[in-house]
Amino acid sequence: MWRAQFKKQRLLLPPSFLPTRILWCMVVFFGWIAGCLFPPNTLALDIMLPQVYSENMAVRGWLLSEKLDGVRGYWDGSRLLSKNGIALHPPQEFLENFPPFALEGELWGGRGTFQRTVSIVKRRHPHAGWLKLRFAIFDVPRESGGFQHRLQKAKDWFGVHPSRFAFVIPQQVITDKQQVKRELKRIETLGGEGLILRKPEGAYVVGRSREIVKVKSYLDAEAVVIAHIPGKGRNRGRLGSLLVELPDTTRFRVGTGFSDRQRMNPPPVGAVITFKYYGLFQSGRPRFPSFLRTRSDTGL
């Protein structure tokens, strides 16, 4: 049955037949359709984004924290929104003692719970699943001053108005680069995603900023699934690899990182996946790409 499905897919979707960028256009189109289902006043927010850490950066005296793998949230003082400005629907109990000023953070259910967190957050009515999450605060975007000053405002508020469902992410001062390596290894051993490093006096700047960087032992990116390639040997009769395409139309195969269950039920053609890799070949193809997950939060 699985082989028959592969043959059918190959007949319907041969790579040479697909026009350039057609699947990326489909992703954008269906993302737009999904967006139409939400209230018309939802607009993407102007937020600060990290750059990628390199070892030649001078980060002594910066602040270090765990990079939590959740869904980015924005509290505007009265509503909880996604990074794209879509209104979320937590129960009132979850929002108890939230402040009248804006906060940015990660809706987080613990390490290794990203897919469950997405499924909780995407539901369009309040439900008890939210009580398994916490709002991990990493900035106060409308406050003036440097990062450390801004974060202190959130600490002061919750010191007086404690919340069961919100906390300020702890920070530690970096003394040397070996500390960054040790902490990254510790977090990854615990199943965490990586680290965030921030300049204490860094201003809040919309877009990519040099004063906030993410640290991982690998790079990651997204690609659209073009086709399923049948497996051989121990993977005969199920997925061998995915043929995927980057936004710049670069195509390559992703053949590792899948569980047995995922090989039997792989991400469908047209889905967006996240994969990790270790730099690029001269051709522009990622080196040693490995599957991480299907992006299920594209509508947030």
Sequence and secondary structure as in RCSB ss.txt:
>XXXX:A:sequence
MWRAQFKKQRLLLPPSFLPTRILWCMVVFFGWIAGCLFPPNTLALDIMLPQVYSENMAVRGWLLSEKLDGVRGYW
DGSRLLSKNGIALHPPQEFLENFPPFALEGELWGGRGTFQRTVSIVKRRHPHAGWLKLRFAIFDVPRESGGFQHR
LQKAKDWFGVHPSRFAFVIPQQVITDKQQVKRELKRIETLGGEGLILRKPEGAYVVGRSREIVKVKSYLDAEAVV
IAHIPGKGRNRGRLGSLLVELPDTTRFRVGTGFSDRQRMNPPPVGAVITFKYYGLFQSGRPRFPSFLRTRSDTGL
>XXXX:A:secstr
 HHHHHHHHHHH  GGGS TTHHHHHHHHHHHHHHHTS TT      EEEEE  TTS  TT EEEEE  SEEEEE
 SS EEETT  B    TTTTTT  SS EEEEEE STT HHHHHHHHH SS  GGGGG EEEEEE TTS S HHHH
HHHHHHHHHHS  TTEEE   EE   HHHHHHHHHHHHHTT  EEEEE TT    SEEEEEEEEE SSEEEEEEE
EEEEEB GGGBTSEEEEEEE TT  EEEE SS  HHHHHS   TT EEEEEES B TTS BSS EEEEE   TT 
